[in-house]
Amino acid sequence: MEIDELVGRLTDPGADGADLAAALAGSGGAAAPALLRAFRRGGPRTARLLAGLLPRLDDALLDAVAVALLTDHHPDSAPVTTAPSGVAPSAVTTAPGAGAAGFEALLERIGPGLVPALRRVRADGRPPLRRRALHALAAVGGAGALSDRDRALVERLIRVKLTTERPRPLPDHWWIAVPGDRYEGVFEALGLHDRVPVTLELGLSVRRHDTHYPDLPDGSHGAVHRVFVTPELAGWRLVYAETPIAEMQWWPHDTIARISAVCGQAQFFHRDAHGDSTIWAVAVDGRVRRGYWSDATPEWTGAPLPWEEPADDSGLGELDDDAYAEEPLDPNRAATAGITTAARQLSVDPAAVSAETPVRGHGWLAVTAVGVGHGPFAGALRI
């Protein structure tokens, strides 16, 4: 039976998976390209069935699949015979190339069944494949898929990078800002645990892989998120929590009031991808002092701050609509201010951060549940 036919029959619900797996094992590494083609071209159901059968394959075939994946599908694939020896573990330390998303999507389809083979390549393969295997292990299983030695290598590299890192422009769609000299309180206020030092690049790259759904220590099952706290930048620490902050956009006042009670002050900024909704708010000592929300109709909380421009009421008297005449104007209104203006006045504009921005300390990465740690989060990260 041809290899492609054998692989095709693996996804037949009535087929004997054990017999087909044994037949594929007899074909040697020649079956590896066909398996990878099936993972790439098949639908989600096909990928699930194939991933479930991987543990039935012998080590020789699994190793061949791993080598084929890293040789032909990795974004920096090149002839392995020409690569230098002793390559550093840049697979999780540099920005993914243009093809990284497709490579990681393929790994997601394959799942953790290939982890043992990738570990063997990482331990015994040729240098370029070892480097690529580290990327693949991190992408499919996060830090938990790495060996103790590789985790130690990554941690050491982080420490080295922290000594020379300089800030650069940061994302400015949503974040929280707290004073740099009292930022420690943000970990308790947001319920963050297991914090570890990280570079700016690593912390920001977490936004693509910030959620995991584990079985929690208390027996429940739910979402756990990773949260990045930047180094102190011009006197302020910025908090990036992609999913949690996006979820609190409709009413962040309670959160920043709670943070400000322990940090002295907390600010929230949010701008949706289309610019249709803008939110900023500042709380001091446990109380929201000022807030602005603009969607269909702007709304204000608290009195205008000294830097806000007065509202321009010219032309309102010319309106003939009785609804406007009957509804009094909000006394706290001001000229519309976007989050960029508010951030520059209140703390620091992330988009304006540069190598010249005063910086102190290093960033932290933490998780939103106790006892989970960072190991279960999949996704290759930049360092």
N, C-alpha and C positions, 0 to 999 in steps of 0.2 A: 504494500500500500504506500502511495506517495506521501511524503512528509506533510505537504499542504493539506492533503485529504485527512491524514491523522489529526492534524491540528484542528481542522474544521469539525471533525467528529467529537472533539473534546467538548464542544458547546452543545452537543445534542443531548437533551435531557434523558433520553433512553439509553445512551451509550454507557458502557462500563468504563468509568474513569480510570480505575486501577489498571485494567488491561491496556488501555490506550497509553497511559503514562509509561507502562513498562515497554510498550512498543517504541515509544519515542526515545526512551533511554537507550534502546538498542541502536538507534540511528546516530548516537553520538552528538557532537556539537553541531552537526548539520541542521538540526531541528531548531536551533536558536533563532536564526533570522525569521523563520516562519512563525514562531511564537510571538516575536516582537511585532511582525506585520499584523497578526491577529489582534494584538492589544491595541495597535494604532488605528486599525481600520474598522474594528468591530464596534458595536454600540455598547452602552453601559452594561447591559445584561451579559454580553459576551465577555467583557472585561472582568465582571464579577465572577463568572464561571471559571475563566482561566486563572484568575488570582486564587480562587479556592483550590485549584488543582496543583498549584506550584509546589506545595509541601510533598506531593506524591512523586515528584521528579527526583532523580538521583542527583548527587552533588555535582557530578561531571557536567550534566546538562545545565543545571542551574548556573554553574560557573561560566559555561559557554554563553548563556543568555546575558549574564552580567558583563562579560567582556565585549560581546557584540553591542550591547547597549552603550557602553562607555566609548567604544571605538567608533561607532557609526552614528550615534544619536546625540552625544554630548555636544554642547554649543561650541566648545573649542577643540573639537576632534581634529586630529592631525595624525600623520603616520607615526605610530608609536616607536618605531625604530630610530627616529631622528631626535627624540626628545632628550634633554639633558637629565642627568641623574640628580638626586637630592632635591627635587622640587619641593618648595614649601607648600603647606596646606592652603593654597589660595582659593581652593574651591569654595570655602566658606568665608573667605576673607576679602574678596574683591567683588566689585559690582557684577552681577550676572550679565552676560552678553545678550545680544539680540535674540538668540535662540534659547535662552534659559527658560523662558516661560513654557515653550513647547516641550522641552526636555522634562521639566518638573511636572507638567500635565501628564506626560507618559508615565512617569514614576508614580503619580497618584493613581493611575489606572492599575498599574502592576501591584502596588501595595507593599506591605512589609514582608511578604513571602520571599522577596529577593535579598533581604537584609543579610542573612548568613553568607550568601555568595558574595555580596559586596564587601563584607568584612574580610573574606578570604582574599579577594583581590586587593583590598587595602593593605593586608598584611604581607602578601607574597607576590603581588603583581609588579609589572614594570612601572617606573616612576610616573609617567604621564597617566597611566591607568589608576595608580594609587591616588593621585591628586583628584582625578575625576570621581573615583569611588567615594572620597570624602564628601564631595559635593552631593553625590547621589544619596549617601547615607543621611546627611543632614536634611536633604529635601524630603525624603520619604519618612524619616523617623525622628528628626530633630536631634538634640543632644543625647537623648536616650538611646539612639542607635549607634552612637560612637563608642569606641573602646575607651577605657580609662586613660590610656596613653594619648589618644587623640583629643579627649577632653582637656587633658593637662596641656597639650600643645596649643589648643585654642585659647585657653585661659592665659597662658604665658604670652601669646601674641597680643591679646587684648591689653595686657599690662604694658607691653612695649609700645603699642600704638597710642596708648593714653599719654605717654610722655611727650609725644610730638604732635598730637592732634590739634588742629586749629579749626575754629567754627566756620560755618558757611551758611548761606541763606537756608532757612528752614521752611517747612510747609506752613501755610497761613490760612488753612480752611477751617480748622477748629482746634482749640487748645485751651488750657487753663494756665494762668500765671500766678506765682506766689513769690513773696520776698525771699531772696537767697539766704538771708541770715536766719530765717525761721521755717525753712522748707521742710524740716524733718517731720513736722506735724501732719504733712499731707499723706504720709504712709498710713498712719492710724485713721485719719479722717476718711480716706477712701477704702480702707480695709485691705491694704496691700501687704503681701508677704514675700518671703524668700528673695529679698532684693540682692542683686549682684552688680558689680561695676561693669559698665559697658561703654564703648565708644559711641559717638554721635551716629556714625554710619550704621552700627549694629542696632542701636535703639530705634532709629527711623525705619530701618528695613523690616522691623517687627510688624509694622502696620499692615503688611500684606499677609501676615500669619499670626494674627493676634488672638485667635479664639480656639479653644479645645473643649471637647465634651467628654470629660472623664467620669468614672465612678468616683465620687467624692468620699473622703474618709468617714463621713457620717452615714454612708450608705445611699445617699441620694445621687442623682445623675443630672448634671446641668452644665451650663456654659461657664468656662473660666477664661479670663482675658489677661493678656500681658499689657503692662503700662510702662511707658518710658518717661523718666524724669531727667531732663537735660542737665548738663553742668550749669553753674551759675553764669548767666550771660548779662553783662551790664547791670548786675545786682539782682537779677530775677531768675528763677527756675521755671521752665515751661514744662507742662505735663501733657504728653500725647497719649491718648487712650482712644484709639480709633473707634472701636465699637461702643464702649461705654459712653463716650462723649457724644457720639452721634445719637445715641438713644436718649440722652438727657436734654436734647436741644429744645424740647417744647417747654420745659420749665427747669432751668438750671439753678434758680435762686436758692432752693433749699440746700443744694450741694455746696455752692460757694459760701453760703452763710456758715455751714458746718465747718468748712475748711478754714475760713477766716477766723473762726473762734479759737483755733489753735495756731494758725500761722500769722495772725494779725490782719492779713488782707488776702483776698483771693479774687481773681478776675476770670471771666468766662468769655470766650469769643467763638462765634460760629458763623460760617458763611456756606450756604449750600453750593453744590457744583454749578448751578445755573444762575446764581446770584439773585434768586427770587426771595430768599429769606436771609436776613441779617440779624444777628443777636450779639449784644455785648452787655456785660453787667459787672459791677464791682461791689464786693461786700467787705466791710471793715468791722473787726471785732464781733463777729457773729450776726451782723445785720446788713442786709442789702442796702447800699447807699444810693446807687443809681443803676438803672437798667434801660436798655433800648431794644425794642423788637420791631422789626419791619417785615411785613409780608404784604397783605393786601392794604392794611391800614397801619401806620406806625403807632406804637404804644410806648409810653415812658413810665418808668418807676423812679420815684424820688425827684428831688430838685435838680436842675441843671448844674453841672460842675463848672468851675470858673473858666475852663478852656472852651466850653461849648458856645457856638455862635447862637445868638438869639434867633428865634423863629421869625421867618419873613411872612407877616400877615397881610402884605399888600395884595389887594384884589379880592380879599374875602368879602368885603362889603358889597361887592358887585354881584354876589351870588344870589340868585332868585329862589333857589331851592329851599322850601320851608324846613326841610329836615336839617339843613345846616343852621338855619336861624334858631331852631328850637333846641339844638344840642350845643351846650357850651363848649368852647375850645378847652383842651387839656391845658391847665396852667403850667404843667411841667414840660410842655413841648419845647423842642429846640430845633435848629436846623439839622436835617438828617446828617448823621455822621456814620460813615462806614467803620468796619472793625479796624481797618488800617489806621485811620485817624485816631480812633480810641486807643488802640494799642500803643501808638507812639506817645500819646499824652499820658497814659496810665502806667506803662511799664516799658515793653520793648516790642518792636515790630519784627516778627520772625523773618520776614522776607528781607529785612534790612540788615540782618546779622551777617558779619563778614569776618575775615581773618583779623581785622583790626578791633573787633568787639572785645572788650575786657571779659576774660573768662577765668573762672576759679572752680577748682574741684573737677569731678568727673560725673558722667551720667550714671543713672541706676535703671535697672530693669527689674520689675516686680510683677507678681501675679495676684489675682483677685480672690484667691481661695487658699486657705492654709492646707499644708500637707500635699500639695500637687507638685510644686517645684516647676522647673523649666524643661525637664526631660521629655515630657509627652508632646510638646508643641513641635509639629513638623514644619519644614521649610528651611531652605538654605538661606543664611543671613550674611550680609556684608559686614566686614570688620574694618 
